[in-house]
Amino acid sequence: MNRSLVTLADHSREKIEYLIRMAQEFEQHPNRLLLQGRVVATLFFEPSTRTRLSFETAANRLGARVIGFADPKVTSGTKGETLKDTILMVSNYVDIIVMRHYLEGAARYASEIAPVPIINAGDGANQHPSQTMLDLYTIYQTQGTLENLQIYLVGDLKYGRTVHSLLMAMRHFNPTFHFIAPDELAMPETYKTYCRQYNIRYEEHQDFDADVISGADILYMTRVQKERFSDLMEYERVKDRYLLKLDMLSHAKDTMRILHPLPRVNEIEYAIDDDPHAYYFQQARNGLFVRQALICDALGISLEQVKNDKTIIL
């Protein structure tokens, strides 16, 4: 059985809820020796801070050892080694590979050739399933449910792999999505077709003000990703179009929470950090517990084993 995680679109509602329960166990007791003797490789062909560090922390807190790289310039890829050869070579040394790559589909390809599980830590503008799983965990944590929520996605909906993955994973929970973006960064037609196929309700907006977002349960902000633009003039035209300011929260629900996959550039005013609606730093913290769950699940460690674990370090 291939236990790789390439996309949450492969996961059922039951599997998502199962992983949430496992992450809750790790939030209670993150320090364990469940993975003592295991080796985790983190192969990051594209820059990352939160994702790489939280995966490495997750493995370390479970007793595993971590090898890998954060800069592909230090690997044999600079000598012409193919992705296939890199994956097969690293598989000789480790029990699981966490990989971020700049090419869409790279994680799927790696999962098909690797003899060990692959966890997709982001592939181009395509998918980012571990981020989505921590988003789902955070939404559940703040709203008490994943059902029937009004989720507003703001900013870069064209290149933002986090919003693409979230949209697909939420199909099980009857959401209504609101897409707020300029034409240049609108949600791609592929994902709107996906919404129609799975009867996911959505509305599109170009205005971004207090009235538009007053109905939100979750306000999911994204940065405009300069690195995805081939035309920097286009980037300059759109980078400051959707900025969240403190006075825009005047009509927001008390229970509404603002999420962001980070890093933030300037799309959320710093004054909002102290507002009770802000939850993006807690969201980032949740990445540790969720990634512990994902690593264990990929290695065949069950929720029951986690619950009965006697290796907890207090």
C-alpha positions as CSV (number, residue, x, y, z in Angstrom):
1,M,0.0,0.0,0.0
2,N,1.3,3.4,-1.0
3,R,0.9,5.7,2.0
4,S,2.2,8.8,0.3
5,L,0.4,12.1,0.7
6,V,0.2,14.0,-2.6
7,T,-3.1,15.7,-2.3
8,L,-6.0,15.8,0.2
9,A,-8.3,15.3,-2.8
10,D,-7.4,11.7,-2.4
11,H,-8.7,11.7,1.2
12,S,-12.3,10.9,2.3
13,R,-14.2,12.9,4.9
14,E,-13.5,10.1,7.4
15,K,-9.8,10.2,6.8
16,I,-9.6,14.0,7.3
17,E,-11.5,13.7,10.6
18,Y,-9.2,10.8,11.6
19,L,-6.1,13.0,11.0
20,I,-7.7,15.8,13.0
21,R,-8.2,13.5,16.0
22,M,-4.6,12.3,15.7
23,A,-3.3,15.9,15.6
24,Q,-5.4,16.6,18.7
25,E,-3.5,13.8,20.5
26,F,-0.2,15.4,19.5
27,E,-1.3,18.8,20.6
28,Q,-1.8,17.4,24.1
29,H,1.6,15.6,24.1
30,P,3.9,16.6,21.2
31,N,7.1,15.1,22.7
32,R,7.3,11.3,22.3
33,L,9.7,8.6,21.0
34,L,7.2,7.0,18.6
35,L,9.7,7.4,15.7
36,Q,12.9,6.5,17.5
37,G,15.2,4.7,15.1
38,R,13.5,6.2,12.0
39,V,15.0,8.7,9.6
40,V,13.1,11.4,7.8
41,A,14.4,13.2,4.7
42,T,13.4,16.8,4.0
43,L,14.2,17.7,0.4
44,F,13.3,21.3,-0.4
45,F,14.0,22.3,-4.0
46,E,12.2,25.6,-3.3
47,P,12.6,28.0,-0.4
48,S,10.6,27.5,2.8
49,T,10.6,28.5,6.4
50,R,7.5,27.4,8.2
51,T,6.9,24.2,6.3
52,R,10.4,22.9,6.5
53,L,11.0,23.8,10.1
54,S,7.7,22.5,11.3
55,F,8.2,19.2,9.5
56,E,11.7,18.9,10.9
57,T,10.5,19.9,14.4
58,A,7.7,17.3,14.1
59,A,10.2,14.6,13.3
60,N,12.6,15.6,16.0
61,R,9.9,15.8,18.7
62,L,8.9,12.2,17.8
63,G,12.4,10.9,18.2
64,A,13.3,10.6,14.5
65,R,16.5,11.8,12.9
66,V,16.3,14.3,10.0
67,I,18.6,14.6,7.0
68,G,18.1,16.6,3.8
69,F,18.7,20.0,2.3
70,A,17.1,23.4,2.1
71,D,19.1,24.6,-0.9
72,P,19.2,22.5,-4.1
73,K,22.4,24.2,-5.1
74,V,24.3,22.0,-2.6
75,T,23.0,18.8,-4.2
76,S,24.0,16.7,-7.2
77,G,21.2,18.3,-9.1
78,T,23.6,21.0,-10.0
79,K,25.6,18.3,-11.8
80,G,22.6,17.2,-13.8
81,E,21.2,14.5,-11.5
82,T,17.5,13.9,-12.3
83,L,14.7,14.0,-9.8
84,K,14.2,10.3,-10.3
85,D,17.8,9.5,-9.4
86,T,17.7,11.8,-6.4
87,I,14.5,10.2,-5.0
88,L,15.8,6.7,-5.5
89,M,19.1,7.5,-4.0
90,V,17.7,9.2,-0.9
91,S,15.2,6.4,-0.5
92,N,18.1,4.1,0.3
93,Y,18.8,6.0,3.5
94,V,15.5,7.0,5.0
95,D,12.0,5.7,6.0
96,I,10.0,8.7,4.5
97,I,10.7,11.7,2.3
98,V,9.1,15.2,2.7
99,M,9.6,17.1,-0.5
100,R,8.9,20.6,-1.8
101,H,9.4,21.2,-5.5
102,Y,8.9,24.0,-7.9
103,L,7.3,21.8,-10.6
104,E,3.6,20.9,-10.5
105,G,3.2,17.2,-10.4
106,A,6.7,16.5,-9.0
107,A,5.3,15.0,-5.8
108,R,2.9,12.7,-7.7
109,Y,5.8,11.5,-9.8
110,A,8.0,10.9,-6.8
111,S,5.3,8.9,-5.0
112,E,5.0,6.6,-8.1
113,I,8.8,5.8,-8.2
114,A,9.8,5.9,-4.5
115,P,9.9,2.7,-2.4
116,V,9.2,4.9,0.7
117,P,6.3,7.2,1.4
118,I,6.4,10.8,0.0
119,I,4.7,13.7,1.7
120,N,4.1,16.6,-0.7
121,A,5.3,19.9,1.0
122,G,4.2,21.9,-2.0
123,D,4.6,21.4,-5.7
124,G,4.6,24.6,-7.8
125,A,1.2,26.4,-7.8
126,N,-0.5,23.0,-7.6
127,Q,-1.1,21.5,-4.1
128,H,0.1,22.0,-0.5
129,P,-1.8,19.2,1.4
130,S,0.0,19.5,4.8
131,Q,-0.8,23.3,4.8
132,T,-4.4,22.4,4.0
133,M,-4.6,19.8,6.7
134,L,-3.4,22.4,9.3
135,D,-5.9,24.9,7.8
136,L,-8.7,22.3,8.4
137,Y,-7.5,21.6,11.9
138,T,-7.4,25.3,12.6
139,I,-10.9,25.9,11.2
140,Y,-12.2,23.1,13.3
141,Q,-10.4,24.4,16.3
142,T,-11.8,27.9,16.0
143,Q,-15.3,27.1,14.7
144,G,-16.1,23.8,16.4
145,T,-17.1,22.3,13.1
146,L,-16.1,22.1,9.4
147,E,-19.7,22.1,8.3
148,N,-21.7,24.8,6.5
149,L,-19.1,27.5,6.8
150,Q,-18.7,30.8,4.8
151,I,-15.1,30.8,3.8
152,Y,-13.6,34.0,2.1
153,L,-10.5,33.5,0.0
154,V,-8.7,36.8,-0.7
155,G,-5.8,37.8,-2.9
156,D,-3.8,35.5,-5.1
157,L,-6.2,32.8,-6.1
158,K,-4.5,32.0,-9.4
159,Y,-1.1,30.9,-8.1
160,G,-2.0,30.2,-4.4
161,R,-1.7,26.4,-4.0
162,T,-3.0,26.7,-0.4
163,V,-6.4,27.9,-1.5
164,H,-6.5,25.3,-4.3
165,S,-5.9,22.5,-1.8
166,L,-8.3,24.0,0.7
167,L,-11.1,24.2,-1.8
168,M,-10.7,20.6,-2.8
169,A,-10.5,19.3,0.8
170,M,-13.6,21.2,2.0
171,R,-15.8,19.5,-0.6
172,H,-17.0,17.0,2.1
173,F,-18.3,19.7,4.4
174,N,-20.8,21.8,2.4
175,P,-19.0,25.1,2.4
176,T,-19.8,28.3,0.6
177,F,-16.7,29.9,-0.8
178,H,-16.3,33.6,-1.7
179,F,-13.4,34.3,-4.1
180,I,-12.1,37.9,-3.7
181,A,-9.4,38.7,-6.3
182,P,-8.5,40.9,-9.2
183,D,-9.1,39.5,-12.7
184,E,-5.4,38.9,-13.1
185,L,-5.4,36.6,-10.0
186,A,-8.8,35.1,-10.2
187,M,-9.5,31.5,-9.2
188,P,-8.6,29.4,-12.2
189,E,-11.5,28.0,-14.2
190,T,-10.3,24.5,-13.4
191,Y,-11.1,25.0,-9.8
192,K,-14.5,26.6,-10.5
193,T,-15.3,23.6,-12.6
194,Y,-14.3,21.4,-9.7
195,C,-16.7,23.4,-7.5
196,R,-19.6,22.8,-9.9
197,Q,-18.7,19.1,-10.2
198,Y,-18.9,18.6,-6.5
199,N,-21.8,21.1,-5.9
200,I,-19.6,23.5,-3.9
201,R,-21.3,26.9,-3.8
202,Y,-19.1,29.9,-4.6
203,E,-19.5,33.6,-5.3
204,E,-16.9,35.9,-6.9
205,H,-16.2,39.5,-5.7
206,Q,-13.8,42.2,-6.7
207,D,-14.7,44.6,-3.9
208,F,-13.0,44.1,-0.6
209,D,-14.5,46.1,2.3
210,A,-16.2,45.7,5.7
211,D,-19.6,45.0,4.1
212,V,-18.4,42.3,1.7
213,I,-16.6,40.3,4.4
214,S,-19.2,40.8,7.2
215,G,-20.6,37.3,6.6
216,A,-17.3,35.5,6.9
217,D,-16.6,32.6,9.3
218,I,-13.1,32.3,8.0
219,L,-11.2,35.1,6.2
220,Y,-8.3,33.4,4.4
221,M,-5.8,36.0,3.3
222,T,-2.9,35.3,0.8
223,R,0.1,37.2,-0.4
224,V,0.6,38.1,-4.0
225,Q,3.5,35.7,-4.9
226,K,6.1,37.7,-6.8
227,E,8.0,34.6,-7.6
228,R,5.1,33.2,-9.7
229,F,5.0,36.2,-12.1
230,S,7.0,36.2,-15.3
231,D,5.8,39.8,-15.9
232,L,6.9,42.0,-13.0
233,M,4.8,44.9,-14.4
234,E,1.8,42.8,-13.8
235,Y,2.9,42.0,-10.3
236,E,3.3,45.7,-9.5
237,R,-0.2,46.4,-10.8
238,V,-1.9,43.9,-8.5
239,K,0.3,43.6,-5.4
240,D,-1.5,46.2,-3.3
241,R,-5.0,45.7,-4.4
242,Y,-6.3,43.7,-1.4
243,L,-5.0,44.9,1.9
244,L,-6.8,44.1,5.2
245,K,-7.1,47.0,7.5
246,L,-8.3,47.0,11.1
247,D,-11.3,49.2,10.4
248,M,-12.5,46.7,7.9
249,L,-13.3,44.3,10.8
250,S,-16.0,46.6,12.2
251,H,-18.9,44.4,11.0
252,A,-17.2,41.0,11.4
253,K,-18.7,38.2,13.3
254,D,-17.2,37.8,16.8
255,T,-16.3,34.2,15.9
256,M,-14.7,35.1,12.6
257,R,-11.0,34.2,12.4
258,I,-8.4,35.5,10.0
259,L,-6.0,32.9,8.6
260,H,-3.0,33.2,6.4
261,P,-0.5,30.6,5.2
262,L,2.4,33.1,5.7
263,P,4.7,34.6,5.0
264,R,2.9,37.9,5.2
265,V,4.2,40.9,3.1
266,N,1.8,43.8,3.6
267,E,-1.7,42.3,3.0
268,I,-2.6,42.3,6.7
269,E,-2.1,45.5,8.6
270,Y,0.2,44.9,11.7
271,A,-2.4,46.5,14.0
272,I,-4.6,43.5,13.3
273,D,-2.1,41.2,15.1
274,D,-3.6,42.2,18.5
275,D,-7.2,41.9,17.4
276,P,-9.1,38.8,18.6
277,H,-10.0,37.9,15.0
278,A,-6.3,37.3,14.1
279,Y,-5.4,33.6,14.3
280,Y,-2.6,33.2,11.7
281,F,0.3,32.7,14.2
282,Q,-1.7,30.0,16.1
283,Q,-2.5,28.5,12.7
284,A,1.3,28.2,12.0
285,R,1.8,26.6,15.5
286,N,-0.8,24.0,14.6
287,G,1.4,22.9,11.7
288,L,3.6,21.0,14.2
289,F,0.8,18.8,15.5
290,V,-0.7,18.2,12.1
291,R,2.7,17.3,10.5
292,Q,3.4,14.9,13.3
293,A,0.1,13.2,12.5
294,L,0.9,13.1,8.7
295,I,4.3,11.6,9.2
296,C,3.0,8.9,11.6
297,D,0.1,8.1,9.3
298,A,2.4,7.8,6.3
299,L,4.6,5.4,8.3
300,G,1.6,3.2,9.2
301,I,1.3,4.3,12.8
302,S,-2.4,4.3,13.8
303,L,-4.4,6.7,16.0
304,E,-4.9,3.8,18.4
305,Q,-1.1,3.4,18.7
306,V,-0.8,7.1,19.3
307,K,-3.4,7.0,22.0
308,N,-1.8,4.1,23.7
309,D,1.8,5.4,23.3
310,K,3.9,5.0,26.5
311,T,6.9,7.0,25.2
312,I,5.5,10.4,26.0
313,I,8.1,12.8,27.4
314,L,6.6,15.3,29.8
